[in-house]
């Protein structure tokens, strides 16, 4: 917004006509689109400055797979590799997570090297950056992977319509590219004129990022017709059974509960047929369902006014998984299920200093650190602490005792922090450094001198940064 327009707005919005408002909104959108396009250029140039020293240092995405995880490159065939540890620095200055910064760099490289027509349209202002990035995300993670020629085909088709394609059309273009360049062998039973040209739409997606205040999650699925009919019948029968047993809940609620019952019964059947004969069983003869661990934390106090001084829990607490609010009544209902295994763990005082002389972190200290930190303590990382390593903030010296020196990095609460594996490696093998300034509060310094404070409220930048930078910065390589 121009200074003149800012003055007019400050003087009163009544001075702006409808035409003025529309013009300023349009101008702001153009500025926003140009800034997003410039950000793609700068992200690609940042990647140019940081080629990996070896392929093992190249940035990748860790993707869940059967039996573990596999690594996927951040951009497709023909794009330059990028040094793994440069990603976090960019994420820090942008105020986003390392994963988000990795996506930005990968999409910028994909557009510049494999989707050049779309790249040009973005910088000509004809296609917004967000739309081009969505196309790049699809071509990067296509399965099977697109060659540079196949990606070029998708690029030409999308550019021909100035990026005006929806997700379904883009999927069909990718499928056509896979066929055109013989990237996958079709099943002989498929119709070459129809069946295998289309991307299989079947999926089951549970949105674990968004949890309703009532303790529910959204599930979306696209399944085979026969499977859908069978599932509908099972849910209808389950809902009718609940009604016959006295349930007064709505049909939709009973169908939702029937789906949960189906999942628990199926896991019980799995253990019944594959588990040991000594597995615990419920009254109906089936074993308990496969154990799912949820960590719920509630404030409690002793009520001396009651007989026996009962422990009284607060009505709301925190579910450690996804950091969500949970109601005590919800926990009670889940624990009342006949196939729910309940384990009560002892209370750990987070204010107590725990320590050991050994390097290895005992379970009790580990649990205390997990409960205190909740997540990986790297700026803006959201990986749950239970899935993290426990790092010695000041490194443990294995030779200190033998040489008669004090241990600089003791294994104790005030020298331990939760770091996910990627950020643990970053701290160990790069110039990133951090200190624990108070229990659960950390201050990080990046290789270029940017500083961040990480606590239970999130991440904030510490101003001013020390931007003198490292001793030398490598020259950009040619695209």
C-alpha positions as CSV (number, residue, x, y, z in Angstrom):
1,X,0.0,0.0,0.0
2,X,1.4,3.5,-0.9
3,X,2.1,6.1,1.8
4,X,-0.6,8.3,0.3
5,X,-3.2,5.5,0.6
6,X,-2.0,4.7,4.1
7,X,-2.6,8.3,5.1
8,X,-6.1,8.3,3.5
9,X,-7.0,5.1,5.4
10,X,-5.6,6.6,8.6
11,X,-7.8,9.6,8.1
12,X,-10.9,7.6,7.7
13,X,-12.1,4.7,5.4
14,X,-15.0,6.9,4.4
15,X,-12.6,8.9,2.2
16,X,-12.0,5.8,0.1
17,X,-14.4,5.1,-2.7
18,X,-15.4,1.6,-3.7
19,X,-13.2,2.0,-6.8
20,X,-10.3,3.0,-4.6
21,X,-10.7,-0.1,-2.4
22,X,-10.9,-2.4,-5.3
23,X,-7.9,-0.9,-6.9
24,X,-5.9,-1.1,-3.7
25,X,-6.9,-4.7,-3.1
26,X,-5.9,-5.6,-6.7
27,X,-2.6,-3.8,-6.2
28,X,-1.9,-5.6,-2.9
29,X,-2.6,-9.0,-4.6
30,X,-0.2,-8.2,-7.4
31,X,2.5,-7.2,-4.9
32,X,1.8,-10.5,-2.9
33,X,2.1,-12.6,-6.1
34,X,5.3,-10.9,-7.1
35,X,6.8,-11.3,-3.7
36,X,5.9,-15.1,-3.8
37,X,7.6,-15.4,-7.2
38,X,10.7,-13.6,-5.9
39,X,10.8,-15.9,-3.0
40,X,11.0,-18.9,-5.3
41,X,14.0,-17.3,-7.1
42,X,15.7,-16.6,-3.8
43,X,15.1,-20.1,-2.5
44,X,16.6,-21.6,-5.7
45,X,19.6,-19.3,-5.4
46,X,20.0,-20.3,-1.7
47,X,20.1,-23.9,-3.0
48,X,22.8,-22.9,-5.5
49,X,25.0,-21.6,-2.7
50,X,24.8,-25.0,-0.9
51,X,25.6,-28.0,-3.0
52,X,26.2,-31.2,-0.9
53,X,29.7,-32.4,-0.4
54,X,28.5,-35.9,-1.1
55,X,25.2,-37.5,-2.0
56,X,24.9,-38.6,1.7
57,X,24.7,-35.0,2.7
58,X,21.9,-34.2,0.2
59,X,18.5,-33.1,1.6
60,X,15.7,-35.6,1.3
61,X,12.2,-36.3,2.5
62,X,11.7,-39.2,4.9
63,X,8.6,-40.9,3.8
64,X,6.8,-43.6,5.9
65,X,6.9,-47.0,4.2
66,X,6.2,-50.6,5.1
67,X,8.8,-51.7,7.6
68,X,10.2,-48.2,8.2
69,X,11.0,-45.1,6.2
70,X,12.5,-44.4,2.8
71,X,14.2,-41.3,1.4
72,X,12.8,-39.2,-1.4
73,X,14.7,-36.4,-3.1
74,X,13.3,-32.9,-2.6
75,X,13.0,-32.4,-6.4
76,X,12.9,-34.6,-9.4
77,X,15.4,-36.1,-11.8
78,X,17.6,-33.4,-13.4
79,X,17.5,-31.0,-10.4
80,X,20.6,-30.2,-8.5
81,X,21.1,-31.7,-5.0
82,X,21.1,-29.5,-2.0
83,X,23.1,-29.7,1.2
84,X,21.0,-31.0,4.0
85,X,21.9,-28.6,6.8
86,X,21.3,-25.3,4.8
87,X,17.5,-25.9,4.9
88,X,17.0,-25.0,8.6
89,X,18.7,-21.6,8.2
90,X,16.2,-20.6,5.4
91,X,13.3,-21.9,7.5
92,X,14.4,-19.8,10.4
93,X,14.5,-16.5,8.6
94,X,11.2,-17.3,6.9
95,X,9.5,-18.2,10.2
96,X,8.6,-21.7,9.0
97,X,9.6,-25.3,9.9
98,X,12.5,-27.1,8.3
99,X,10.1,-29.3,6.4
100,X,8.2,-26.3,5.0
101,X,11.5,-24.7,3.9
102,X,12.5,-28.0,2.3
103,X,9.3,-28.0,0.3
104,X,9.9,-24.4,-0.8
105,X,13.4,-25.2,-2.1
106,X,12.4,-28.4,-3.7
107,X,9.4,-26.8,-5.6
108,X,11.6,-23.9,-6.7
109,X,14.2,-26.2,-8.2
110,X,11.5,-28.4,-9.8
111,X,10.0,-25.4,-11.5
112,X,13.3,-23.9,-12.6
113,X,14.8,-27.1,-13.9
114,X,11.9,-29.4,-14.9
115,X,8.9,-27.0,-15.4
116,X,10.5,-24.0,-17.1
117,X,7.4,-22.9,-19.0
118,X,5.4,-22.7,-15.8
119,X,8.4,-21.0,-14.1
120,X,8.4,-18.3,-16.8
121,X,4.6,-17.8,-16.4
122,X,5.0,-17.3,-12.7
123,X,7.6,-14.5,-13.2
124,X,5.5,-13.0,-16.0
125,X,2.7,-12.6,-13.5
126,X,0.3,-15.0,-15.4
127,X,0.3,-17.9,-12.9
128,X,0.4,-17.3,-9.1
129,X,3.3,-18.9,-7.3
130,X,1.0,-21.1,-5.1
131,X,-0.6,-22.8,-8.1
132,X,2.8,-23.5,-9.7
133,X,4.1,-24.9,-6.5
134,X,1.1,-27.3,-6.3
135,X,2.0,-28.6,-9.8
136,X,5.6,-29.0,-8.8
137,X,4.6,-30.9,-5.6
138,X,2.7,-33.3,-7.8
139,X,5.5,-33.9,-10.3
140,X,8.1,-34.3,-7.6
141,X,6.2,-37.0,-5.8
142,X,4.6,-38.9,-8.7
143,X,4.8,-42.6,-8.5
144,X,6.4,-43.9,-10.6
145,X,8.8,-41.0,-10.7
146,X,8.6,-38.8,-13.7
147,X,11.7,-38.4,-15.9
148,X,12.8,-34.9,-17.0
149,X,11.0,-35.5,-20.4
150,X,7.8,-36.7,-18.7
151,X,7.8,-33.7,-16.5
152,X,8.4,-31.5,-19.5
153,X,5.2,-33.0,-21.1
154,X,3.2,-32.0,-18.0
155,X,4.8,-28.6,-18.1
156,X,3.8,-28.0,-21.7
157,X,0.2,-29.0,-21.1
158,X,-0.2,-27.0,-17.9
159,X,1.5,-23.9,-19.4
160,X,-0.8,-24.1,-22.5
161,X,-3.8,-23.3,-20.2
162,X,-1.8,-20.8,-18.0
163,X,-1.9,-23.2,-15.1
164,X,-5.7,-23.4,-15.0
165,X,-5.9,-27.1,-14.0
166,X,-7.5,-28.7,-11.1
167,X,-6.1,-31.6,-9.0
168,X,-8.1,-34.3,-11.0
169,X,-6.9,-32.8,-14.4
170,X,-3.3,-32.7,-13.1
171,X,-3.5,-36.4,-12.0
172,X,-4.7,-37.3,-15.5
173,X,-1.9,-35.4,-17.1
174,X,0.6,-37.2,-14.9
175,X,-0.9,-40.5,-15.7
176,X,-0.8,-39.7,-19.4
177,X,2.9,-38.8,-19.1
178,X,3.6,-42.1,-17.3
179,X,2.0,-43.9,-20.2
180,X,3.5,-41.8,-23.0
181,X,7.1,-42.3,-21.7
182,X,6.6,-46.0,-20.7
183,X,7.4,-45.4,-17.0
184,X,5.1,-48.2,-15.8
185,X,4.0,-51.4,-17.3
186,X,0.2,-51.7,-17.4
187,X,-1.6,-54.8,-16.1
188,X,-2.6,-56.9,-19.2
189,X,-6.1,-57.1,-17.7
190,X,-6.6,-53.3,-17.9
191,X,-8.2,-51.6,-20.9
192,X,-5.4,-49.7,-22.6
193,X,-8.0,-47.1,-23.8
194,X,-9.4,-46.4,-20.3
195,X,-8.5,-48.3,-17.2
196,X,-4.8,-47.7,-16.6
197,X,-4.7,-44.1,-17.9
198,X,-6.5,-42.9,-14.8
199,X,-4.8,-42.4,-11.4
200,X,-6.4,-44.9,-8.9
201,X,-8.5,-42.6,-6.6
202,X,-8.8,-45.1,-3.8
203,X,-7.5,-43.9,-0.4
204,X,-8.4,-43.6,3.3
205,X,-7.2,-40.4,4.9
206,X,-7.5,-39.5,8.6
207,X,-6.7,-35.9,9.3
208,X,-4.7,-36.2,12.5
209,X,-3.7,-32.5,12.3
210,X,-7.2,-31.2,13.1
211,X,-9.0,-32.5,16.2
212,X,-12.4,-31.2,17.1
213,X,-13.0,-29.9,20.6
214,X,-15.4,-32.9,21.1
215,X,-12.4,-35.3,20.6
216,X,-13.2,-36.4,17.0
217,X,-11.1,-36.5,13.8
218,X,-12.3,-36.3,10.2
219,X,-11.9,-39.4,8.0
220,X,-12.2,-39.3,4.2
221,X,-12.2,-42.4,2.0
222,X,-12.5,-43.4,-1.6
223,X,-12.9,-47.2,-1.8
224,X,-14.0,-49.9,-4.2
225,X,-17.7,-50.1,-4.9
226,X,-18.2,-53.6,-3.5
227,X,-16.2,-52.6,-0.4
228,X,-18.3,-49.5,0.1
229,X,-21.5,-51.5,-0.1
230,X,-20.2,-54.0,2.4
231,X,-19.0,-51.4,4.8
232,X,-22.3,-49.5,4.6
233,X,-24.2,-52.7,5.5
234,X,-21.9,-53.4,8.5
235,X,-22.2,-49.8,9.8
236,X,-26.0,-50.0,9.4
237,X,-26.1,-53.3,11.3
238,X,-23.9,-52.0,14.0
239,X,-26.0,-48.8,14.4
240,X,-29.2,-51.0,14.6
241,X,-27.6,-53.2,17.3
242,X,-26.7,-50.2,19.4
243,X,-30.3,-48.9,19.1
244,X,-31.6,-52.4,20.1
245,X,-29.4,-52.3,23.2
246,X,-30.9,-49.0,24.3
247,X,-28.7,-46.3,22.7
248,X,-30.6,-43.1,22.1
249,X,-27.8,-41.4,20.1
250,X,-28.4,-40.3,16.6
251,X,-28.0,-42.6,13.6
252,X,-24.9,-40.8,12.5
253,X,-23.3,-41.1,15.9
254,X,-24.1,-44.8,16.1
255,X,-22.7,-45.4,12.7
256,X,-19.5,-43.6,13.7
257,X,-19.2,-45.7,16.8
258,X,-19.9,-48.9,14.8
259,X,-16.8,-48.0,12.6
260,X,-14.7,-47.7,15.8
261,X,-16.1,-51.0,17.1
262,X,-15.2,-52.6,13.7
263,X,-11.6,-51.4,14.0
264,X,-11.2,-52.7,17.6
265,X,-12.8,-56.0,16.8
266,X,-10.6,-56.5,13.8
267,X,-7.4,-55.9,15.8
268,X,-8.7,-58.3,18.4
269,X,-9.3,-60.9,15.7
270,X,-5.8,-60.4,14.4
271,X,-4.3,-61.1,17.8
272,X,-6.7,-64.0,18.3
273,X,-5.5,-65.7,15.2
274,X,-1.8,-64.8,15.2
275,X,-1.0,-64.0,18.8
276,X,0.0,-66.4,21.6
277,X,-2.6,-68.6,23.3
278,X,-1.8,-66.9,26.6
279,X,-3.0,-63.5,25.3
280,X,-5.4,-61.7,27.6
281,X,-9.0,-62.1,26.7
282,X,-12.2,-60.2,27.4
283,X,-15.5,-61.6,28.5
284,X,-16.6,-62.4,24.9
285,X,-13.5,-64.6,24.4
286,X,-11.6,-62.2,22.2
287,X,-8.2,-60.8,23.2
288,X,-7.9,-57.2,24.0
289,X,-7.4,-55.0,21.0
290,X,-3.9,-54.0,19.8
291,X,-2.6,-51.6,22.4
292,X,-2.6,-47.9,21.4
293,X,-0.8,-45.7,23.9
294,X,-2.3,-42.2,24.6
295,X,-0.8,-39.9,27.2
296,X,-3.4,-37.8,29.0
297,X,-2.3,-35.3,31.6
298,X,-4.7,-33.8,34.2
299,X,-4.2,-31.5,37.2
300,X,-5.3,-33.2,40.4
301,X,-5.6,-32.4,44.1
302,X,-6.6,-34.3,47.3
303,X,-10.0,-33.4,48.6
304,X,-9.8,-33.6,52.4
305,X,-13.5,-33.0,52.8
306,X,-14.4,-36.5,51.5
307,X,-13.9,-39.8,53.3
308,X,-10.5,-41.2,52.5
309,X,-9.3,-37.9,51.0
310,X,-10.1,-38.8,47.4
311,X,-8.1,-37.5,44.5
312,X,-10.1,-35.0,42.4
313,X,-9.1,-34.5,38.7
314,X,-9.8,-31.3,36.8
315,X,-12.5,-31.5,34.0
316,X,-10.0,-30.8,31.2
317,X,-6.5,-32.0,30.5
318,X,-4.0,-32.2,27.7
319,X,-3.6,-35.1,25.3
320,X,0.1,-35.4,24.6
321,X,-0.5,-36.8,21.1
322,X,-1.1,-33.7,18.8
323,X,-1.1,-31.4,21.9
324,X,-4.9,-31.4,22.1
325,X,-7.4,-30.5,24.8
326,X,-9.1,-33.6,26.2
327,X,-12.1,-33.9,28.5
328,X,-12.0,-36.1,31.5
329,X,-15.4,-37.6,30.5
330,X,-13.9,-38.6,27.2
331,X,-11.0,-40.5,28.9
332,X,-13.4,-42.2,31.2
333,X,-15.6,-43.4,28.3
334,X,-12.6,-44.7,26.4
335,X,-11.2,-46.5,29.5
336,X,-14.7,-48.1,30.1
337,X,-14.4,-50.0,26.8
338,X,-14.0,-53.7,27.4
339,X,-11.0,-53.9,25.1
340,X,-9.1,-50.9,26.4
341,X,-5.9,-51.6,28.4
342,X,-5.3,-48.9,31.0
343,X,-1.9,-48.3,32.5
344,X,-1.3,-45.8,35.3
345,X,2.2,-44.4,35.4
346,X,3.7,-42.7,38.5
347,X,3.7,-38.9,38.6
348,X,7.0,-37.3,37.7
349,X,7.8,-34.0,39.3
350,X,9.2,-31.8,36.5
351,X,10.9,-29.5,39.0
352,X,13.1,-32.2,40.4
353,X,16.7,-32.5,39.2
354,X,17.4,-36.0,38.1
355,X,20.9,-37.2,37.2
356,X,23.1,-40.2,36.6
357,X,26.8,-40.7,36.3
358,X,26.4,-42.8,33.1
359,X,26.1,-41.4,29.5
360,X,23.0,-43.4,28.7
361,X,19.8,-41.7,29.7
362,X,17.7,-43.9,32.1
363,X,13.9,-44.3,31.4
364,X,12.9,-42.1,34.3
365,X,15.0,-39.2,33.2
366,X,14.0,-39.7,29.6
367,X,10.3,-39.5,30.7
368,X,10.9,-36.3,32.6
369,X,12.6,-34.6,29.6
370,X,9.8,-35.8,27.3
371,X,7.1,-34.4,29.6
372,X,9.0,-31.1,30.1
373,X,9.8,-30.4,26.4
374,X,6.7,-32.0,24.8
375,X,8.2,-31.6,21.3
376,X,11.6,-31.4,19.6
377,X,13.1,-28.1,20.9
378,X,14.5,-26.9,17.5
379,X,12.8,-23.7,16.3
380,X,9.3,-24.5,14.9
381,X,9.8,-28.2,14.9
382,X,6.6,-30.1,16.0
383,X,7.9,-33.7,16.2
384,X,6.6,-35.1,19.4
385,X,9.2,-35.6,22.1
386,X,8.4,-39.3,22.4
387,X,9.7,-39.8,18.9
388,X,12.9,-37.8,19.5
389,X,16.4,-38.5,20.7
390,X,17.5,-37.1,24.1
391,X,20.5,-34.9,23.4
392,X,23.1,-33.7,25.8
393,X,23.0,-29.9,25.3
394,X,26.7,-29.6,26.4
395,X,28.3,-32.8,24.9
396,X,29.2,-35.6,27.3
397,X,32.9,-36.2,27.5
398,X,33.6,-40.0,27.8
399,X,37.3,-39.3,28.8
400,X,36.6,-36.8,31.6
401,X,36.4,-39.4,34.5
402,X,39.5,-41.3,33.3
403,X,41.5,-38.1,33.1
404,X,40.3,-36.8,36.5
405,X,38.4,-33.9,35.0
406,X,34.9,-32.7,35.9
407,X,32.3,-33.9,33.5
408,X,31.3,-30.9,31.3
409,X,28.2,-32.6,29.9
410,X,26.5,-34.5,32.7
411,X,23.5,-36.7,32.1
412,X,21.1,-34.7,34.1
413,X,17.8,-32.9,33.6
414,X,19.2,-29.4,33.0
415,X,21.6,-30.7,30.3
416,X,19.2,-32.8,28.3
417,X,16.7,-31.9,25.6
418,X,14.5,-33.6,23.1
419,X,15.7,-33.3,19.5
420,X,14.3,-35.2,16.5
421,X,16.9,-37.2,14.6
422,X,17.3,-34.7,11.8
423,X,17.8,-31.7,14.1
424,X,20.0,-33.8,16.4
425,X,22.3,-34.4,13.5
426,X,22.1,-30.7,12.6
427,X,23.2,-29.8,16.1
428,X,26.0,-32.4,16.1
429,X,27.5,-31.9,12.6
430,X,26.8,-28.2,11.8
431,X,27.4,-24.8,13.3
432,X,24.0,-24.5,14.9
433,X,24.3,-24.1,18.7
434,X,21.9,-23.8,21.5
435,X,21.7,-23.3,25.3
436,X,19.1,-24.1,27.9
437,X,18.5,-20.8,29.7
438,X,15.8,-22.2,32.0
439,X,14.1,-25.5,32.2
440,X,12.3,-26.1,28.9
441,X,13.5,-22.8,27.5
442,X,16.2,-22.8,24.8
443,X,18.1,-20.2,22.8
444,X,19.4,-21.2,19.4
445,X,22.0,-19.5,17.2
446,X,22.2,-20.3,13.5
447,X,25.5,-20.5,11.5
448,X,24.7,-17.0,10.1
449,X,24.0,-15.5,13.5
450,X,20.2,-15.5,13.6
451,X,18.9,-16.3,17.1
452,X,15.7,-17.9,18.2
453,X,14.0,-18.5,21.6
454,X,12.1,-21.8,21.8
455,X,9.7,-22.4,24.7
456,X,6.3,-23.9,25.4
457,X,4.7,-20.9,23.6
458,X,6.5,-21.5,20.4
459,X,9.4,-19.9,18.6
460,X,10.3,-16.2,18.6
461,X,13.2,-14.4,16.9
462,X,15.7,-12.7,19.2
463,X,16.6,-9.3,17.8
464,X,18.9,-8.0,16.7
465,X,20.6,-11.0,15.0
466,X,24.4,-11.3,14.8
467,X,24.5,-11.3,11.0
468,X,28.3,-11.0,10.5
469,X,28.0,-14.5,9.0
470,X,30.5,-17.3,8.7
471,X,34.1,-16.6,7.7
472,X,33.3,-17.5,4.0
473,X,30.3,-18.1,1.9
474,X,30.7,-20.3,-1.2
475,X,30.0,-18.8,-4.6
476,X,26.7,-19.8,-6.3
477,X,27.0,-22.6,-8.8
478,X,25.6,-22.2,-12.3
479,X,22.0,-23.5,-12.7
